[in-house]
C-alpha cells in the first residue's frame, strides 16, 4: 500500500511541478519525476512530515519534483 500511495502522490506532485516549471513531458516521465521528487522531498523534509502528516508529504513531493526538474533543465537538456 505505501508504494501505491507513493505513486499517487508522486503523480500529483509531478503534474503540479511540471506545470509550475512549464516542463512539458509525457505521462510516464511526469509520474517518474513526481515519484523521485517525493523521495527527495521525503528525505529533505522528514522532520516536517513527522509534525504535520500527509499535507507535508505532498508539499515535500512538489518541492522535490521542482528541484529535480531544475536540475534536469540545468544539466541534462
Biopython code that builds the backbone (N, CA, C, O; Angstrom):
import numpy as np
from Bio.PDB.StructureBuilder import StructureBuilder

atoms = [
    (1, "UNK", "N", (0.807, -1.195, 0.000)),
    (1, "UNK", "CA", (0.000, 0.000, 0.000)),
    (1, "UNK", "C", (0.854, 1.266, 0.000)),
    (1, "UNK", "O", (0.487, 2.224, -0.680)),
    (2, "UNK", "N", (1.986, 1.323, 0.733)),
    (2, "UNK", "CA", (2.807, 2.541, 0.697)),
    (2, "UNK", "C", (3.339, 2.848, -0.707)),
    (2, "UNK", "O", (3.495, 4.016, -1.061)),
    (3, "UNK", "N", (3.618, 1.819, -1.506)),
    (3, "UNK", "CA", (4.123, 2.064, -2.856)),
    (3, "UNK", "C", (3.027, 2.685, -3.714)),
    (3, "UNK", "O", (3.292, 3.595, -4.501)),
    (4, "UNK", "N", (1.791, 2.194, -3.565)),
    (4, "UNK", "CA", (0.675, 2.774, -4.309)),
    (4, "UNK", "C", (0.471, 4.231, -3.915)),
    (4, "UNK", "O", (0.228, 5.081, -4.772)),
    (5, "UNK", "N", (0.569, 4.521, -2.620)),
    (5, "UNK", "CA", (0.424, 5.905, -2.146)),
    (5, "UNK", "C", (1.546, 6.778, -2.701)),
    (5, "UNK", "O", (1.306, 7.929, -3.068)),
    (6, "UNK", "N", (2.762, 6.249, -2.768)),
    (6, "UNK", "CA", (3.892, 6.988, -3.323)),
    (6, "UNK", "C", (3.646, 7.311, -4.792)),
    (6, "UNK", "O", (3.941, 8.421, -5.237)),
    (7, "UNK", "N", (3.112, 6.362, -5.548)),
    (7, "UNK", "CA", (2.836, 6.598, -6.969)),
    (7, "UNK", "C", (1.732, 7.638, -7.142)),
    (7, "UNK", "O", (1.833, 8.504, -8.010)),
    (8, "UNK", "N", (0.687, 7.564, -6.331)),
    (8, "UNK", "CA", (-0.418, 8.526, -6.440)),
    (8, "UNK", "C", (0.056, 9.932, -6.076)),
    (8, "UNK", "O", (-0.194, 10.882, -6.817)),
    (9, "UNK", "N", (0.732, 10.065, -4.952)),
    (9, "UNK", "CA", (1.247, 11.379, -4.542)),
    (9, "UNK", "C", (2.293, 11.861, -5.531)),
    (9, "UNK", "O", (2.327, 13.043, -5.876)),
    (10, "UNK", "N", (3.148, 10.950, -5.991)),
    (10, "UNK", "CA", (4.174, 11.307, -6.959)),
    (10, "UNK", "C", (3.586, 11.788, -8.272)),
    (10, "UNK", "O", (4.081, 12.751, -8.858)),
    (11, "UNK", "N", (2.530, 11.127, -8.741)),
    (11, "UNK", "CA", (1.883, 11.547, -9.983)),
    (11, "UNK", "C", (1.286, 12.940, -9.839)),
    (11, "UNK", "O", (1.424, 13.774, -10.734)),
    (12, "UNK", "N", (0.627, 13.190, -8.722)),
    (12, "UNK", "CA", (0.050, 14.516, -8.485)),
    (12, "UNK", "C", (1.150, 15.570, -8.363)),
    (12, "UNK", "O", (1.049, 16.652, -8.943)),
    (13, "UNK", "N", (2.188, 15.253, -7.614)),
    (13, "UNK", "CA", (3.287, 16.203, -7.442)),
    (13, "UNK", "C", (4.018, 16.447, -8.757)),
    (13, "UNK", "O", (4.387, 17.583, -9.058)),
    (14, "UNK", "N", (4.228, 15.411, -9.529)),
    (14, "UNK", "CA", (4.879, 15.565, -10.832)),
    (14, "UNK", "C", (4.068, 16.428, -11.760)),
    (14, "UNK", "O", (4.618, 17.273, -12.466)),
    (15, "UNK", "N", (2.748, 16.224, -11.769)),
    (15, "UNK", "CA", (1.869, 17.041, -12.602)),
    (15, "UNK", "C", (1.952, 18.509, -12.200)),
    (15, "UNK", "O", (2.122, 19.382, -13.052)),
    (16, "UNK", "N", (1.833, 18.779, -10.910)),
    (16, "UNK", "CA", (1.882, 20.161, -10.425)),
    (16, "UNK", "C", (3.249, 20.784, -10.709)),
    (16, "UNK", "O", (3.333, 21.918, -11.180)),
    (17, "UNK", "N", (4.314, 20.043, -10.424)),
    (17, "UNK", "CA", (5.667, 20.580, -10.611)),
    (17, "UNK", "C", (5.973, 20.849, -12.082)),
    (17, "UNK", "O", (6.577, 21.870, -12.408)),
    (18, "UNK", "N", (5.562, 19.941, -12.975)),
    (18, "UNK", "CA", (5.842, 20.172, -14.394)),
    (18, "UNK", "C", (5.052, 21.358, -14.921)),
    (18, "UNK", "O", (5.518, 22.058, -15.819)),
    (19, "UNK", "N", (3.876, 21.592, -14.383)),
    (19, "UNK", "CA", (3.095, 22.758, -14.810)),
    (19, "UNK", "C", (3.683, 24.048, -14.244)),
    (19, "UNK", "O", (3.728, 25.066, -14.935)),
    (20, "UNK", "N", (4.131, 24.010, -12.996)),
    (20, "UNK", "CA", (4.735, 25.205, -12.391)),
    (20, "UNK", "C", (6.029, 25.600, -13.098)),
    (20, "UNK", "O", (6.330, 26.786, -13.230)),
    (21, "UNK", "N", (6.793, 24.605, -13.553)),
    (21, "UNK", "CA", (8.076, 24.880, -14.202)),
    (21, "UNK", "C", (7.946, 24.944, -15.727)),
    (21, "UNK", "O", (8.950, 25.116, -16.419)),
    (22, "UNK", "N", (6.717, 24.807, -16.265)),
    (22, "UNK", "CA", (6.456, 24.799, -17.706)),
    (22, "UNK", "C", (7.375, 23.809, -18.408)),
    (22, "UNK", "O", (8.057, 24.148, -19.375)),
    (23, "UNK", "N", (7.379, 22.593, -17.910)),
    (23, "UNK", "CA", (8.230, 21.498, -18.392)),
    (23, "UNK", "C", (7.306, 20.435, -18.965)),
    (23, "UNK", "O", (6.727, 19.649, -18.216)),
    (24, "UNK", "N", (7.163, 20.402, -20.284)),
    (24, "UNK", "CA", (6.210, 19.507, -20.944)),
    (24, "UNK", "C", (6.870, 18.177, -21.300)),
    (24, "UNK", "O", (7.759, 18.116, -22.149)),
    (25, "UNK", "N", (6.423, 17.125, -20.641)),
    (25, "UNK", "CA", (6.897, 15.764, -20.912)),
    (25, "UNK", "C", (5.693, 14.838, -20.893)),
    (25, "UNK", "O", (4.583, 15.256, -20.565)),
    (26, "UNK", "N", (5.913, 13.595, -21.241)),
    (26, "UNK", "CA", (4.842, 12.610, -21.257)),
    (26, "UNK", "C", (4.415, 12.188, -19.861)),
    (26, "UNK", "O", (5.053, 12.531, -18.865)),
    (27, "UNK", "N", (3.332, 11.444, -19.813)),
    (27, "UNK", "CA", (2.765, 10.996, -18.537)),
    (27, "UNK", "C", (3.732, 10.120, -17.746)),
    (27, "UNK", "O", (3.898, 10.352, -16.549)),
    (28, "UNK", "N", (4.383, 9.119, -18.359)),
    (28, "UNK", "CA", (5.311, 8.294, -17.556)),
    (28, "UNK", "C", (6.452, 9.111, -16.950)),
    (28, "UNK", "O", (6.845, 8.883, -15.805)),
    (29, "UNK", "N", (6.984, 10.064, -17.724)),
    (29, "UNK", "CA", (8.076, 10.905, -17.209)),
    (29, "UNK", "C", (7.568, 11.806, -16.094)),
    (29, "UNK", "O", (8.270, 12.031, -15.108)),
    (30, "UNK", "N", (6.356, 12.321, -16.244)),
    (30, "UNK", "CA", (5.761, 13.159, -15.202)),
    (30, "UNK", "C", (5.608, 12.368, -13.908)),
    (30, "UNK", "O", (5.915, 12.875, -12.828)),
    (31, "UNK", "N", (5.137, 11.136, -14.012)),
    (31, "UNK", "CA", (4.976, 10.291, -12.823)),
    (31, "UNK", "C", (6.335, 9.974, -12.219)),
    (31, "UNK", "O", (6.495, 10.017, -10.999)),
    (32, "UNK", "N", (7.320, 9.655, -13.060)),
    (32, "UNK", "CA", (8.666, 9.363, -12.567)),
    (32, "UNK", "C", (9.268, 10.571, -11.853)),
    (32, "UNK", "O", (9.866, 10.430, -10.787)),
    (33, "UNK", "N", (9.111, 11.753, -12.438)),
    (33, "UNK", "CA", (9.606, 12.979, -11.804)),
    (33, "UNK", "C", (8.927, 13.170, -10.450)),
    (33, "UNK", "O", (9.579, 13.513, -9.463)),
    (34, "UNK", "N", (7.626, 12.948, -10.409)),
    (34, "UNK", "CA", (6.895, 13.100, -9.154)),
    (34, "UNK", "C", (7.317, 12.102, -8.097)),
    (34, "UNK", "O", (7.479, 12.458, -6.930)),
    (35, "UNK", "N", (7.497, 10.843, -8.501)),
    (35, "UNK", "CA", (7.910, 9.807, -7.545)),
    (35, "UNK", "C", (9.315, 10.100, -7.024)),
    (35, "UNK", "O", (9.559, 10.035, -5.819)),
    (36, "UNK", "N", (10.239, 10.423, -7.930)),
    (36, "UNK", "CA", (11.592, 10.777, -7.482)),
    (36, "UNK", "C", (11.570, 12.038, -6.629)),
    (36, "UNK", "O", (12.290, 12.139, -5.635)),
    (37, "UNK", "N", (10.740, 12.995, -7.021)),
    (37, "UNK", "CA", (10.587, 14.207, -6.215)),
    (37, "UNK", "C", (10.037, 13.896, -4.838)),
    (37, "UNK", "O", (10.446, 14.502, -3.847)),
    (38, "UNK", "N", (9.099, 12.943, -4.774)),
    (38, "UNK", "CA", (8.547, 12.545, -3.478)),
    (38, "UNK", "C", (9.615, 11.908, -2.601)),
    (38, "UNK", "O", (9.658, 12.137, -1.393)),
    (39, "UNK", "N", (10.476, 11.108, -3.220)),
    (39, "UNK", "CA", (11.573, 10.504, -2.449)),
    (39, "UNK", "C", (12.543, 11.566, -1.955)),
    (39, "UNK", "O", (12.947, 11.553, -0.792)),
    (40, "UNK", "N", (12.918, 12.487, -2.840)),
    (40, "UNK", "CA", (13.831, 13.565, -2.453)),
    (40, "UNK", "C", (13.190, 14.433, -1.379)),
    (40, "UNK", "O", (13.796, 14.716, -0.345)),
    (41, "UNK", "N", (11.957, 14.850, -1.641)),
    (41, "UNK", "CA", (11.257, 15.693, -0.677)),
    (41, "UNK", "C", (11.039, 15.000, 0.650)),
    (41, "UNK", "O", (11.109, 15.632, 1.704)),
    (42, "UNK", "N", (10.774, 13.701, 0.606)),
    (42, "UNK", "CA", (10.585, 12.948, 1.837)),
    (42, "UNK", "C", (11.843, 12.888, 2.677)),
    (42, "UNK", "O", (11.791, 12.958, 3.905)),
    (43, "UNK", "N", (12.974, 12.759, 2.003)),
    (43, "UNK", "CA", (14.237, 12.741, 2.745)),
    (43, "UNK", "C", (14.572, 14.116, 3.321)),
    (43, "UNK", "O", (14.995, 14.240, 4.470)),
    (44, "UNK", "N", (14.372, 15.142, 2.497)),
    (44, "UNK", "CA", (14.731, 16.501, 2.926)),
    (44, "UNK", "C", (13.783, 17.010, 4.004)),
    (44, "UNK", "O", (14.211, 17.678, 4.945)),
    (45, "UNK", "N", (12.508, 16.698, 3.871)),
    (45, "UNK", "CA", (11.505, 17.260, 4.787)),
    (45, "UNK", "C", (10.955, 16.233, 5.781)),
    (45, "UNK", "O", (9.803, 16.336, 6.201)),
    (46, "UNK", "N", (11.758, 15.262, 6.152)),
    (46, "UNK", "CA", (11.306, 14.203, 7.057)),
    (46, "UNK", "C", (10.798, 14.772, 8.389)),
    (46, "UNK", "O", (9.775, 14.317, 8.901)),
    (47, "UNK", "N", (11.476, 15.724, 8.931)),
    (47, "UNK", "CA", (11.064, 16.315, 10.205)),
    (47, "UNK", "C", (9.701, 16.995, 10.068)),
    (47, "UNK", "O", (8.839, 16.851, 10.935)),
    (48, "UNK", "N", (9.519, 17.725, 8.992)),
    (48, "UNK", "CA", (8.239, 18.394, 8.752)),
    (48, "UNK", "C", (7.123, 17.369, 8.580)),
    (48, "UNK", "O", (6.006, 17.581, 9.052)),
    (49, "UNK", "N", (7.413, 16.285, 7.923)),
    (49, "UNK", "CA", (6.426, 15.220, 7.717)),
    (49, "UNK", "C", (5.972, 14.636, 9.055)),
    (49, "UNK", "O", (4.792, 14.337, 9.236)),
    (50, "UNK", "N", (6.888, 14.479, 9.970)),
    (50, "UNK", "CA", (6.525, 13.947, 11.286)),
    (50, "UNK", "C", (5.605, 14.902, 12.039)),
    (50, "UNK", "O", (4.741, 14.464, 12.799)),
    (51, "UNK", "N", (5.787, 16.198, 11.832)),
    (51, "UNK", "CA", (4.984, 17.176, 12.551)),
    (51, "UNK", "C", (3.590, 17.363, 11.972)),
    (51, "UNK", "O", (2.625, 17.507, 12.722)),
    (52, "UNK", "N", (3.473, 17.363, 10.642)),
    (52, "UNK", "CA", (2.190, 17.747, 10.048)),
    (52, "UNK", "C", (1.509, 16.669, 9.224)),
    (52, "UNK", "O", (0.382, 16.886, 8.780)),
    (53, "UNK", "N", (2.124, 15.534, 8.998)),
    (53, "UNK", "CA", (1.464, 14.426, 8.329)),
    (53, "UNK", "C", (1.464, 14.507, 6.811)),
    (53, "UNK", "O", (2.439, 14.959, 6.212)),
    (54, "UNK", "N", (0.368, 14.068, 6.182)),
    (54, "UNK", "CA", (0.276, 13.909, 4.734)),
    (54, "UNK", "C", (0.390, 15.243, 3.998)),
    (54, "UNK", "O", (0.951, 15.293, 2.904)),
    (55, "UNK", "N", (-0.129, 16.318, 4.578)),
    (55, "UNK", "CA", (-0.046, 17.627, 3.916)),
    (55, "UNK", "C", (1.408, 17.996, 3.641)),
    (55, "UNK", "O", (1.721, 18.530, 2.576)),
    (56, "UNK", "N", (2.285, 17.720, 4.578)),
    (56, "UNK", "CA", (3.703, 17.995, 4.361)),
    (56, "UNK", "C", (4.277, 17.051, 3.318)),
    (56, "UNK", "O", (5.217, 17.412, 2.610)),
    (57, "UNK", "N", (3.731, 15.856, 3.211)),
    (57, "UNK", "CA", (4.197, 14.895, 2.214)),
    (57, "UNK", "C", (3.990, 15.407, 0.802)),
    (57, "UNK", "O", (4.891, 15.296, -0.029)),
    (58, "UNK", "N", (2.821, 15.968, 0.512)),
    (58, "UNK", "CA", (2.567, 16.489, -0.830)),
    (58, "UNK", "C", (3.405, 17.736, -1.084)),
    (58, "UNK", "O", (3.884, 17.937, -2.200)),
    (59, "UNK", "N", (3.589, 18.574, -0.073)),
    (59, "UNK", "CA", (4.440, 19.760, -0.232)),
    (59, "UNK", "C", (5.877, 19.329, -0.488)),
    (59, "UNK", "O", (6.542, 19.872, -1.369)),
    (60, "UNK", "N", (6.352, 18.370, 0.267)),
    (60, "UNK", "CA", (7.708, 17.863, 0.069)),
    (60, "UNK", "C", (7.880, 17.217, -1.292)),
    (60, "UNK", "O", (8.921, 17.374, -1.929)),
    (61, "UNK", "N", (6.856, 16.481, -1.747)),
    (61, "UNK", "CA", (6.920, 15.846, -3.059)),
    (61, "UNK", "C", (6.987, 16.891, -4.171)),
    (61, "UNK", "O", (7.750, 16.735, -5.125)),
    (62, "UNK", "N", (6.200, 17.942, -4.052)),
    (62, "UNK", "CA", (6.222, 19.010, -5.058)),
    (62, "UNK", "C", (7.571, 19.714, -5.049)),
    (62, "UNK", "O", (8.145, 19.962, -6.109)),
    (63, "UNK", "N", (8.079, 20.035, -3.874)),
    (63, "UNK", "CA", (9.379, 20.704, -3.797)),
    (63, "UNK", "C", (10.495, 19.822, -4.342)),
    (63, "UNK", "O", (11.391, 20.299, -5.038)),
    (64, "UNK", "N", (10.436, 18.543, -4.025)),
    (64, "UNK", "CA", (11.433, 17.612, -4.561)),
    (64, "UNK", "C", (11.355, 17.502, -6.071)),
    (64, "UNK", "O", (12.385, 17.461, -6.744)),
    (65, "UNK", "N", (10.132, 17.452, -6.617)),
    (65, "UNK", "CA", (9.953, 17.384, -8.067)),
    (65, "UNK", "C", (10.430, 18.674, -8.731)),
    (65, "UNK", "O", (11.039, 18.627, -9.799)),
    (66, "UNK", "N", (10.161, 19.825, -8.111)),
    (66, "UNK", "CA", (10.653, 21.098, -8.653)),
    (66, "UNK", "C", (12.179, 21.115, -8.696)),
    (66, "UNK", "O", (12.770, 21.571, -9.674)),
    (67, "UNK", "N", (12.807, 20.625, -7.646)),
    (67, "UNK", "CA", (14.261, 20.551, -7.607)),
    (67, "UNK", "C", (14.791, 19.634, -8.697)),
    (67, "UNK", "O", (15.768, 19.961, -9.371)),
    (68, "UNK", "N", (14.148, 18.487, -8.870)),
    (68, "UNK", "CA", (14.573, 17.547, -9.900)),
    (68, "UNK", "C", (14.427, 18.140, -11.301)),
    (68, "UNK", "O", (15.307, 17.958, -12.142)),
    (69, "UNK", "N", (13.330, 18.844, -11.558)),
    (69, "UNK", "CA", (13.142, 19.498, -12.867)),
    (69, "UNK", "C", (14.202, 20.568, -13.079)),
    (69, "UNK", "O", (14.747, 20.692, -14.176)),
    (70, "UNK", "N", (14.495, 21.336, -12.046)),
    (70, "UNK", "CA", (15.514, 22.387, -12.175)),
    (70, "UNK", "C", (16.874, 21.776, -12.520)),
    (70, "UNK", "O", (17.586, 22.275, -13.392)),
    (71, "UNK", "N", (17.223, 20.691, -11.824)),
    (71, "UNK", "CA", (18.493, 20.007, -12.102)),
    (71, "UNK", "C", (18.482, 19.465, -13.529)),
    (71, "UNK", "O", (19.471, 19.598, -14.250)),
    (72, "UNK", "N", (17.372, 18.854, -13.941)),
    (72, "UNK", "CA", (17.242, 18.303, -15.299)),
    (72, "UNK", "C", (17.438, 19.402, -16.338)),
    (72, "UNK", "O", (18.220, 19.237, -17.274)),
    (73, "UNK", "N", (16.733, 20.525, -16.179)),
    (73, "UNK", "CA", (16.841, 21.618, -17.143)),
    (73, "UNK", "C", (18.234, 22.233, -17.151)),
    (73, "UNK", "O", (18.721, 22.645, -18.204)),
    (74, "UNK", "N", (18.868, 22.298, -16.017)),
    (74, "UNK", "CA", (20.172, 22.931, -15.891)),
    (74, "UNK", "C", (21.278, 22.057, -16.480)),
    (74, "UNK", "O", (22.162, 22.565, -17.170)),
    (75, "UNK", "N", (21.240, 20.753, -16.215)),
    (75, "UNK", "CA", (22.379, 19.903, -16.553)),
    (75, "UNK", "C", (22.130, 18.876, -17.655)),
    (75, "UNK", "O", (23.083, 18.427, -18.292)),
    (76, "UNK", "N", (20.876, 18.492, -17.897)),
    (76, "UNK", "CA", (20.617, 17.430, -18.873)),
    (76, "UNK", "C", (20.220, 18.001, -20.228)),
    (76, "UNK", "O", (20.731, 17.552, -21.254)),
    (77, "UNK", "N", (19.319, 18.983, -20.255)),
    (77, "UNK", "CA", (18.869, 19.487, -21.553)),
    (77, "UNK", "C", (19.707, 20.610, -22.076)),
    (77, "UNK", "O", (19.439, 21.128, -23.161)),
]
sb = StructureBuilder()
sb.init_structure("model")
sb.init_model(0)
sb.init_chain("A")
sb.init_seg("    ")
for serial, (resi, resn, name, xyz) in enumerate(atoms, 1):
    if name == "N":
        sb.init_residue(resn, " ", resi, " ")
    sb.init_atom(name, np.array(xyz, "f"), 0.0, 1.0, " ", f" {name:<3s}", serial, name[0])
structure = sb.get_structure()
